[in-house]
Amino acid sequence: MAGPLTSMKVLDFSTLLPGPYATMLLADMGAEVLRVEAPDRVDLTRVMPPHDAGVSTAHGFLNRGKQSLALNLKKEGSKEKVLELVKEYDIVIEQFRPGVMDRLGIGYETLKAINPGLIYCAITGYGQTGPYKDRAGHDINYLALAGVSSHCGREDSGPPPMGIQIADVAGGSHHAVMGILAAVVHRQQTGEGQFVDISMTDAAFALNGMAGAACLAGGQEQKPETSLLNGGSFYDYYQTQDNRWLSVGSLEPQFSARLCDILELADMKSLALSQKPEHQKAFKAALGEKIQQKTLAQWQTVFADIDACVEPVLTISEAAEHPQLKARDMVIGVDRGDGTLQRQIGFPIKFEKTPAATTLIGQPMGGK
């Protein structure tokens, strides 16, 4: 793809999700990515169902736009191959536990000696330092330790298992790309490379955002259904007559007033604006009763031209067909390698000077 990172070359030693997602983003922005994969150890995304044309859909998505090299890093001659390759690469990404690359003879200091301008990014669960640096973990563990899970979900049922990998992607992948691009700017200014240490737990902790500020500076411990945005107000999901769900985010006075008018709850406008828990509870109960009276499709019709921050909860397949996402080319067709196209989620960042999609990444499907 012709993009802002066309001049960048990335050597990717990562597997599973966080690293491959990060390098996919870099490839989507034009970087040349070479994925180093162990031929004797199967990456789980290669075998994870479902499959399309014999290839895991996860693997096809995460590795679009990349080249691959089969290399057993423990075998004789592999280290020398990597040391030769790194002379030509700008960025190295790995996802091993701390110290593994050093033991293989291809750690940061070794590679830096060969290529002083190298940007080396290590993505781990807990970072390169601290008592947990060698501990195994998964997305659910990082969210739990970072305090995120403690204020999500419902009071009576506890934290929910998330449908997406927040710590892995929003934490690991996105922060890795941000760190790498900041290091690229630093190198442009100084000529120096840099080691970028990404902890998915650190990043998940940072994602607490306003809730974290309320706790650390305001002394308010966060719990489910106690704050404005986690179910403690009418900002919530409501079940429809056909057992679907409607999201209501009408927090600002103009939006809550519009919502009340549409639902014939004009006498409750003051409750919508109140910060008293009992008022919010009463208003939520009234909203729940009203929204139960129509199907999701009926509510979509009601709110189609009403600017009140009310939207349907869509499935992924429904979202893919939504006119807004289609207009933004968020579903593309990627060549399977035989000339046929596989539908995939598109690249979410739009650049003025580069096309929304190209033949390398794919073509828009059902766009403008």
Disulfide bonds with the S-S distance in Angstrom:
none
